Amino acid sequence: MSKLRIGVFGAGRGKTMMSVLAKHPDATLVAVCDKHTSLLEEVRAMAERHGLDVALYEDFDAFFQHDMDAVVLANYANEHAPYAISFLRSGRHVLSEVLPCETMAQAVELIEAVEESGKVYAYAENYCYMQQTFEMWRRYENGDVGEVQYAEGEYIHDCSSRWPHLTWNDPNHWRNRMFSTFYCTHSLGPILAMTRRRPVQVVGFETPPHPGMVALGCQSGIAGGAVEMVTLDNGAVVKSIHGTLKREPSSVNFQLYGLTGMMETARFDRTKLTVYKEGENFCEGQLDEYAPSPFIASDLMHKIGVKGHSGSDFFATHFFIEKILGRPDGEKYSIDVYSAVDMGICGILAYRSVLNGNAPVRVPNLRNKEERDAYRNDHACTNPAVAKEQLLPLTPHTMPEIPPEMAAKAARVPRD
């Protein structure tokens, strides 16, 4: 069998996926596109080390025409859906890095592009595959804690020290203008993946913006923190919190309470997981704390040696390849378009809740074709190029002005 030929759009975030493709037995890296030539030079050096013939493109149209079976989208997080739709309609499989869509209209169009093309769409929400969360997925699937009643997902990452690098000192960079609840799938995604439950309602909250982030050019609610309170289709409740709140080290933490037990990742030791299983008597049971190991494809993961995000970048890419090849692990663990959209639209609709005084908002089930028409022309977001007359404010809070001296200081920080 010949290897799958896969391209990568976005040479920054795409580095770890390229590392997987460079050594994977069933796929190979054939093309990379990025507008930054310095990143393409890094790819050139990597390709030479691995003896790969990789075409490098600054021009997206030329990259799009390259002969490949599939593409990894690692471009700007708010621009994945339009590119995914184009590749799917051209007959290519798509692995989309976070996030799946920027608007409800894109969610509908993306789902229909997958359905009409018959191609594989996979969502690379790597926090679902970290060793602790992937083990929680396995333990929940085994019924070890019973049906979910309440869960929490937390992704607190203060990026202020790197903000000028991340945004390339551009005030119109998507990170500086994105609404607060947008980047929700790191905290919410693993809970939805492991329980396989569907969200039916969301309430959104936004903290006041941090003046230090505003001084670095951030003019949206991403300058603070965001919370989504999500009701699942069995009545369970999930708290998803994320943003640039002040703490070190950053927090990646998950808790799940079921009918017969609970699971919790260690907040400061990211290798540990605690699982409590109630026995025959109330309030009596077994408590285990341990460092889980990968239970699928561990030999291949270690052979390839990709350690990004606790090895989860390997699994997101590997399961995509497995699903294209029709193998059971890919079918079971690759995150499909419906689950991806569920994860993403909770953030989109949570922001409407924020703007409407934290009122609850129904989350539609876009698997049902009859529910799609209400959102087919719903382009509301904070991106003027996409929203046009449906443009939403960047935040409900009054933003302080950026002091000229601070703006000048931020602009002097060298780019990566």
C-alpha positions, -999 to +999 in steps of 0.1 A: +000+000+000+014+034-009+015+060+018-011+088+021+003+121+008-005+148+032+001+186+031+002+211+060-011+246+058+005+266+086+042+259+093+041+273+129+015+253+147+019+226+121+054+216+131+043+188+154+020+173+128+048+174+103+070+155+128+044+128+129+041+126+091+078+125+087+080+092+105+046+076+102+045+042+084+013+050+065+017+086+055+042+111+043+046+149+042+045+162+007+038+200+008+038+229+033+024+264+029+030+294+050+033+331+042+064+334+065+095+324+047+115+319+079+091+291+089+094+275+055+132+275+059+128+255+091+106+230+072+132+227+045+158+218+071+135+193+088+127+177+054+164+173+046+171+157+080+144+131+073+152+126+036+118+140+025+109+157-008+086+184+005+073+212-018+073+246+000+047+273-009+041+309+000+012+311-024-019+292-011-035+287-046-003+269-057-004+248-026-041+240-031-032+225-066-005+202-052-013+165-057-021+153-022-047+130-005-053+151+026-043+183+044-037+194+079-050+229+086-028+246+111-035+282+099-051+310+119-076+295+144-106+316+131-100+307+095-102+269+095-137+263+082-135+281+048-103+262+039-117+229+052-147+234+030-126+241-001-104+211+005-133+187+012-151+199-020-119+193-040-119+156-028-092+159-001-095+146+035-091+173+062-075+174+097-085+207+113-065+221+142-085+242+166-111+257+161-137+242+137-156+274+128-160+311+135-198+314+129-229+293+130-232+297+092-197+281+088-207+253+111-236+244+088-216+247+056-187+226+071-211+198+081-227+198+047-193+198+029-183+167+049-216+150+041-216+158+004-179+150-002-178+117+017-143+126+028-129+122+063-130+153+085-111+150+118-108+176+146-073+178+162-084+189+197-053+175+212-064+180+248-087+151+243-056+129+238-034+140+267-024+110+287-047+118+316-077+129+296-074+100+272-073+077+301-104+094+315-120+087+281-111+050+285-123+047+321-156+065+314-162+042+284-156+012+307-183+025+330-159+029+359-176+060+373-211+058+359-230+083+338-217+119+340-236+142+364-211+172+366-178+180+350-152+208+348-126+216+322-100+243+328-074+258+304-058+289+320-028+301+300-014+336+306+002+344+272+011+380+281+049+374+280+045+360+244+017+381+232+037+404+208+052+373+193+019+354+190+002+384+173+032+395+152+026+430+167-005+433+145-035+450+162-058+433+137-044+398+144-072+374+152-060+370+187-064+407+194-100+408+181-116+374+190-145+372+214-138+359+248-156+325+247-142+315+212-112+294+223-133+270+243-125+235+230-094+229+250-114+231+282-148+217+269-137+193+242-123+165+264-155+163+284-177+160+254-153+135+238-150+112+267-188+112+276-201+113+240-229+136+253-243+165+233-246+201+246-282+214+246-278+248+264-250+272+273-247+303+295-216+325+290-196+348+313-167+371+307-144+385+333-132+422+331-102+426+307-067+427+322-052+461+316-018+445+309-032+426+280-049+457+267-016+475+268-002+448+246-028+455+219-056+431+229-089+449+224-113+420+229-126+399+258-097+375+253-078+400+275-095+383+304-112+350+312-143+333+299-167+307+313-192+285+296-218+267+317-231+239+295-260+216+300-257+182+283-285+161+268-288+139+299-291+169+322-255+170+334-238+203+338-202+212+326-182+242+336-156+252+310-132+280+319-103+294+299-084+326+292-054+347+303-060+348+340-029+352+362-013+320+374+019+300+369+023+273+358-006+274+334-036+251+344-049+222+324-073+205+347-103+182+343-129+167+367-158+144+361-184+133+386-205+102+377-232+083+394-208+058+409-175+077+412-153+105+399-121+112+380-097+142+384-064+152+368-037+166+391-036+204+388+002+208+393+015+173+383+002+167+348+013+131+349-013+120+375-049+110+375-071+102+405-101+078+401-126+070+428-150+041+423-178+036+449-184+001+461-215-017+473-219+007+503-225+044+500-194+066+505-171+035+505-150+026+476-116+025+459-093+055+454-065+052+429-039+078+419-015+069+391+003+081+360-015+066+330+003+055+299-011+054+264-033+024+259-033+025+220-004+028+196+021+035+224+050+018+206+044+039+175+041+070+195+074+064+212+091+054+180+080+086+163+090+105+194+065+135+191+061+147+227+041+179+220+012+184+244+020+152+263+020+132+231-015+142+221-004+158+188+006+123+177-028+108+185-048+135+167-027+130+136-025+092+139-062+087+143-069+109+113-047+086+092-063+055+107-098+068+099-089+075+063-076+039+061-108+026+075-093+011+107-112+006+139-091+029+161-096+058+137-133+052+135-136+051+173-113+079+185-110+104+156-132+134+164-158+138+136-173+170+123-205+167+144-186+164+177-162+192+166-190+215+158-207+207+191-174+217+209-170+249+189-205+264+187-208+263+225-183+291+225-200+310+197-234+308+214-219+315+249-208+349+236-244+357+226-253+348+262-226+372+275-239+400+253-275+393+265-268+395+302-258+359+306-291+346+294-293+308+285-289+300+248-301+268+232-275+247+214-289+232+182-282+197+171-268+203+136-268+166+128-305+172+121-309+188+087-342+205+097-323+226+124-297+240+100-317+266+080-321+289+111-283+293+111-274+291+074-270+328+071-259+335+107-225+352+103-225+370+136-190+373+151-164+400+160-145+397+126-158+425+103-146+407+072-169+377+080-197+393+099-203+424+078-236+439+090-239+412+117-207+425+134-207+420+172-188+442+197-154+429+208-165+429+244-194+442+266-168+458+289-155+493+284-119+489+272-092+513+285-072+531+259-038+517+250-012+542+264+009+553+234+042+545+252+029+509+259+018+504+223+053+516+211+069+492+235+049+463+223+057+471+187+094+470+194+093+434+206+109+413+178+088+388+160+095+351+161 
